[in-house]
């Protein structure tokens, strides 16, 4: 058991407004994955708190077609799928503040509610090039959920945006590759980055830099 009675009650309240069904597609691995088993158990506990949320589990090593379909390149991984695949992925077991990001991702995928402005939505509607946002986070970072929400909302609105949420402590080699010295740290299309929890217009400006 990962969730106590009080936390479960809070999650149930949070899930009351879910609209569309959400499938949490979990990728696990029997060996060489420290957090895979716990990640699966945690997600299954969350799914039990709403009839709108279900879980599907695949093995990273043996379910190659599904790995390719969802574009998974490391584990543990969670793909948050709604009516369609909005390109939202979480890498690493979501604990601490990262758990908030999982719950918010479910809400964003299940509902049409975002805090994006009409200008933000217009930009995203006209975005015609693939955009990859990698948000590096950590469980003890109170500002990380804000940065994650921006990326998840943008992915929810635009089919061109993919949002990967990566626990830097569980993937230190990847954090080193992208020179992550603090979190949140958002990498945009491999070539630009934004430190801190920046608002949507700032991320849009960074996207434009990479597409020019």
C-alpha beads as a LAMMPS data file, in Angstrom:
LAMMPS data file: protein, C-alpha beads

212 atoms
211 bonds

1 atom types
1 bond types

-500.0 500.0 xlo xhi
-500.0 500.0 ylo yhi
-500.0 500.0 zlo zhi

Masses

1 110.0

Atoms # bond

1 1 1 0.000 0.000 0.000
2 1 1 1.397 3.371 -1.058
3 1 1 -1.642 5.556 -0.411
4 1 1 -3.192 5.973 3.020
5 1 1 -6.888 6.522 3.665
6 1 1 -6.640 10.324 3.782
7 1 1 -4.690 10.576 0.511
8 1 1 -7.122 8.218 -1.213
9 1 1 -10.014 10.395 -0.075
10 1 1 -8.308 13.488 -1.493
11 1 1 -7.663 11.774 -4.813
12 1 1 -11.263 10.594 -5.077
13 1 1 -12.398 14.180 -4.556
14 1 1 -9.943 15.369 -7.197
15 1 1 -11.197 12.757 -9.651
16 1 1 -14.894 13.672 -9.251
17 1 1 -14.803 15.940 -12.306
18 1 1 -13.109 13.479 -14.676
19 1 1 -14.968 13.353 -17.953
20 1 1 -13.318 11.038 -20.490
21 1 1 -11.859 7.640 -19.681
22 1 1 -8.121 7.577 -19.067
23 1 1 -5.812 4.606 -19.527
24 1 1 -2.494 4.596 -17.722
25 1 1 -0.230 2.495 -19.909
26 1 1 2.592 1.276 -17.692
27 1 1 5.869 -0.076 -19.020
28 1 1 7.803 -2.259 -16.640
29 1 1 10.752 -4.628 -16.679
30 1 1 11.527 -7.683 -14.581
31 1 1 15.237 -7.011 -14.193
32 1 1 17.530 -3.994 -14.031
33 1 1 14.706 -1.626 -13.115
34 1 1 14.803 -0.535 -9.502
35 1 1 11.444 1.216 -9.387
36 1 1 9.349 -0.665 -11.974
37 1 1 7.465 -2.930 -9.582
38 1 1 6.606 -0.126 -7.182
39 1 1 5.620 2.130 -10.074
40 1 1 3.117 -0.434 -11.314
41 1 1 1.651 -0.971 -7.848
42 1 1 1.298 2.771 -7.260
43 1 1 -0.485 3.338 -10.565
44 1 1 -2.821 0.423 -9.916
45 1 1 -3.748 1.926 -6.536
46 1 1 -4.535 5.247 -8.226
47 1 1 -6.732 3.560 -10.832
48 1 1 -8.847 1.957 -8.113
49 1 1 -9.998 5.400 -6.994
50 1 1 -12.039 6.206 -10.131
51 1 1 -14.022 4.168 -12.628
52 1 1 -12.707 6.594 -15.257
53 1 1 -9.122 5.403 -14.795
54 1 1 -7.749 2.029 -15.876
55 1 1 -4.300 0.469 -16.184
56 1 1 -2.646 -1.544 -18.943
57 1 1 0.782 -3.058 -18.325
58 1 1 3.434 -3.969 -20.891
59 1 1 6.925 -5.364 -20.525
60 1 1 9.667 -3.145 -21.917
61 1 1 11.723 -6.101 -23.103
62 1 1 9.104 -8.439 -24.566
63 1 1 6.279 -6.160 -25.762
64 1 1 8.306 -4.577 -28.547
65 1 1 5.328 -3.536 -30.680
66 1 1 3.791 -1.594 -27.798
67 1 1 7.142 -0.051 -26.903
68 1 1 7.414 1.208 -30.475
69 1 1 3.778 2.307 -30.632
70 1 1 4.086 4.500 -27.550
71 1 1 7.670 5.599 -28.219
72 1 1 8.999 4.379 -24.878
73 1 1 12.784 4.406 -24.528
74 1 1 13.285 3.884 -20.766
75 1 1 11.504 2.494 -17.722
76 1 1 9.619 2.854 -15.512
77 1 1 7.265 4.717 -17.810
78 1 1 3.628 5.799 -17.797
79 1 1 1.748 6.955 -20.885
80 1 1 -1.416 8.872 -20.007
81 1 1 -3.930 8.079 -22.754
82 1 1 -7.375 9.613 -23.208
83 1 1 -9.655 9.647 -26.255
84 1 1 -6.403 9.678 -28.198
85 1 1 -2.730 9.562 -27.333
86 1 1 -1.808 13.160 -26.513
87 1 1 1.883 12.354 -26.181
88 1 1 2.140 12.732 -22.408
89 1 1 4.700 10.463 -20.741
90 1 1 6.063 10.165 -17.209
91 1 1 9.431 8.498 -16.656
92 1 1 10.312 7.355 -13.159
93 1 1 8.032 6.409 -10.276
94 1 1 6.025 9.559 -9.435
95 1 1 6.496 10.228 -5.722
96 1 1 6.424 13.460 -3.747
97 1 1 5.582 16.442 -5.915
98 1 1 5.880 14.218 -9.000
99 1 1 2.765 12.411 -7.797
100 1 1 0.864 15.692 -8.085
101 1 1 1.981 15.854 -11.720
102 1 1 0.588 12.375 -12.378
103 1 1 -2.796 13.326 -10.934
104 1 1 -2.852 16.597 -12.857
105 1 1 -1.895 14.772 -16.056
106 1 1 -4.875 12.480 -15.607
107 1 1 -7.156 15.468 -15.098
108 1 1 -5.798 17.307 -18.132
109 1 1 -6.245 14.284 -20.389
110 1 1 -9.722 13.501 -19.065
111 1 1 -11.132 17.029 -19.281
112 1 1 -10.928 19.910 -21.719
113 1 1 -10.011 22.352 -18.966
114 1 1 -6.694 24.204 -19.224
115 1 1 -5.380 27.573 -18.115
116 1 1 -4.200 28.370 -21.640
117 1 1 -5.257 31.722 -23.094
118 1 1 -6.930 32.188 -26.458
119 1 1 -3.581 33.396 -27.822
120 1 1 -1.854 30.273 -26.509
121 1 1 -4.496 28.063 -28.107
122 1 1 -4.237 29.929 -31.396
123 1 1 -0.479 29.458 -31.479
124 1 1 -0.768 25.761 -30.711
125 1 1 -3.493 25.299 -33.319
126 1 1 -1.177 26.768 -35.955
127 1 1 1.934 24.886 -34.837
128 1 1 2.920 22.755 -37.819
129 1 1 6.232 21.255 -36.664
130 1 1 6.816 18.504 -34.121
131 1 1 7.833 19.885 -30.730
132 1 1 9.367 17.792 -27.974
133 1 1 9.303 19.080 -24.398
134 1 1 11.344 17.198 -21.801
135 1 1 10.658 18.473 -18.292
136 1 1 13.209 17.304 -15.735
137 1 1 11.799 17.184 -12.217
138 1 1 12.426 15.724 -8.770
139 1 1 10.073 14.544 -6.007
140 1 1 11.156 17.293 -3.591
141 1 1 10.668 20.201 -6.013
142 1 1 7.555 22.276 -5.183
143 1 1 7.846 24.315 -8.390
144 1 1 8.051 21.318 -10.714
145 1 1 4.302 20.596 -10.993
146 1 1 3.769 24.071 -12.482
147 1 1 6.323 23.439 -15.229
148 1 1 4.870 19.988 -15.830
149 1 1 1.331 21.340 -16.121
150 1 1 2.415 23.799 -18.817
151 1 1 3.950 21.017 -20.892
152 1 1 1.035 18.638 -20.358
153 1 1 -1.541 21.269 -21.288
154 1 1 0.329 22.165 -24.449
155 1 1 0.497 18.486 -25.430
156 1 1 -3.213 18.082 -24.678
157 1 1 -4.108 20.955 -27.005
158 1 1 -1.658 20.333 -29.872
159 1 1 -0.993 17.039 -31.620
160 1 1 2.413 18.446 -32.570
161 1 1 3.602 18.683 -28.957
162 1 1 4.987 15.725 -27.023
163 1 1 5.611 16.139 -23.291
164 1 1 8.031 13.864 -21.430
165 1 1 8.246 14.291 -17.660
166 1 1 11.537 12.837 -16.397
167 1 1 12.651 12.315 -12.814
168 1 1 16.242 13.558 -12.911
169 1 1 17.216 11.548 -9.824
170 1 1 16.115 8.279 -11.442
171 1 1 17.746 9.063 -14.795
172 1 1 20.992 10.827 -13.794
173 1 1 22.783 10.049 -17.078
174 1 1 20.029 11.782 -19.025
175 1 1 20.086 14.745 -16.653
176 1 1 23.843 14.982 -17.174
177 1 1 23.407 14.835 -20.956
178 1 1 21.151 17.894 -20.855
179 1 1 23.208 19.750 -18.237
180 1 1 20.420 19.732 -15.683
181 1 1 21.811 21.554 -12.657
182 1 1 18.442 22.337 -11.065
183 1 1 14.788 21.553 -11.530
184 1 1 12.395 22.167 -13.115
185 1 1 14.447 22.205 -16.297
186 1 1 12.618 22.040 -19.620
187 1 1 14.479 20.964 -22.752
188 1 1 12.846 22.125 -25.972
189 1 1 13.549 20.224 -29.190
190 1 1 16.980 19.170 -27.933
191 1 1 18.521 22.573 -28.676
192 1 1 17.039 25.013 -26.153
193 1 1 16.105 24.929 -22.500
194 1 1 14.233 26.859 -19.848
195 1 1 15.176 26.818 -16.189
196 1 1 12.431 27.162 -13.606
197 1 1 8.650 27.138 -13.795
198 1 1 8.120 29.471 -16.734
199 1 1 4.720 30.574 -18.079
200 1 1 3.367 29.378 -21.421
201 1 1 4.465 32.472 -23.427
202 1 1 8.066 31.908 -22.344
203 1 1 7.956 28.281 -23.496
204 1 1 6.368 29.360 -26.770
205 1 1 9.183 31.839 -27.317
206 1 1 11.692 29.047 -26.717
207 1 1 9.850 26.808 -29.179
208 1 1 10.028 29.552 -31.790
209 1 1 13.787 29.811 -31.255
210 1 1 14.189 26.138 -32.123
211 1 1 11.931 26.314 -35.184
212 1 1 13.442 29.408 -36.808

Bonds

1 1 1 2
2 1 2 3
3 1 3 4
4 1 4 5
5 1 5 6
6 1 6 7
7 1 7 8
8 1 8 9
9 1 9 10
10 1 10 11
11 1 11 12
12 1 12 13
13 1 13 14
14 1 14 15
15 1 15 16
16 1 16 17
17 1 17 18
18 1 18 19
19 1 19 20
20 1 20 21
21 1 21 22
22 1 22 23
23 1 23 24
24 1 24 25
25 1 25 26
26 1 26 27
27 1 27 28
28 1 28 29
29 1 29 30
30 1 30 31
31 1 31 32
32 1 32 33
33 1 33 34
34 1 34 35
35 1 35 36
36 1 36 37
37 1 37 38
38 1 38 39
39 1 39 40
40 1 40 41
41 1 41 42
42 1 42 43
43 1 43 44
44 1 44 45
45 1 45 46
46 1 46 47
47 1 47 48
48 1 48 49
49 1 49 50
50 1 50 51
51 1 51 52
52 1 52 53
53 1 53 54
54 1 54 55
55 1 55 56
56 1 56 57
57 1 57 58
58 1 58 59
59 1 59 60
60 1 60 61
61 1 61 62
62 1 62 63
63 1 63 64
64 1 64 65
65 1 65 66
66 1 66 67
67 1 67 68
68 1 68 69
69 1 69 70
70 1 70 71
71 1 71 72
72 1 72 73
73 1 73 74
74 1 74 75
75 1 75 76
76 1 76 77
77 1 77 78
78 1 78 79
79 1 79 80
80 1 80 81
81 1 81 82
82 1 82 83
83 1 83 84
84 1 84 85
85 1 85 86
86 1 86 87
87 1 87 88
88 1 88 89
89 1 89 90
90 1 90 91
91 1 91 92
92 1 92 93
93 1 93 94
94 1 94 95
95 1 95 96
96 1 96 97
97 1 97 98
98 1 98 99
99 1 99 100
100 1 100 101
101 1 101 102
102 1 102 103
103 1 103 104
104 1 104 105
105 1 105 106
106 1 106 107
107 1 107 108
108 1 108 109
109 1 109 110
110 1 110 111
111 1 111 112
112 1 112 113
113 1 113 114
114 1 114 115
115 1 115 116
116 1 116 117
117 1 117 118
118 1 118 119
119 1 119 120
120 1 120 121
121 1 121 122
122 1 122 123
123 1 123 124
124 1 124 125
125 1 125 126
126 1 126 127
127 1 127 128
128 1 128 129
129 1 129 130
130 1 130 131
131 1 131 132
132 1 132 133
133 1 133 134
134 1 134 135
135 1 135 136
136 1 136 137
137 1 137 138
138 1 138 139
139 1 139 140
140 1 140 141
141 1 141 142
142 1 142 143
143 1 143 144
144 1 144 145
145 1 145 146
146 1 146 147
147 1 147 148
148 1 148 149
149 1 149 150
150 1 150 151
151 1 151 152
152 1 152 153
153 1 153 154
154 1 154 155
155 1 155 156
156 1 156 157
157 1 157 158
158 1 158 159
159 1 159 160
160 1 160 161
161 1 161 162
162 1 162 163
163 1 163 164
164 1 164 165
165 1 165 166
166 1 166 167
167 1 167 168
168 1 168 169
169 1 169 170
170 1 170 171
171 1 171 172
172 1 172 173
173 1 173 174
174 1 174 175
175 1 175 176
176 1 176 177
177 1 177 178
178 1 178 179
179 1 179 180
180 1 180 181
181 1 181 182
182 1 182 183
183 1 183 184
184 1 184 185
185 1 185 186
186 1 186 187
187 1 187 188
188 1 188 189
189 1 189 190
190 1 190 191
191 1 191 192
192 1 192 193
193 1 193 194
194 1 194 195
195 1 195 196
196 1 196 197
197 1 197 198
198 1 198 199
199 1 199 200
200 1 200 201
201 1 201 202
202 1 202 203
203 1 203 204
204 1 204 205
205 1 205 206
206 1 206 207
207 1 207 208
208 1 208 209
209 1 209 210
210 1 210 211
211 1 211 212
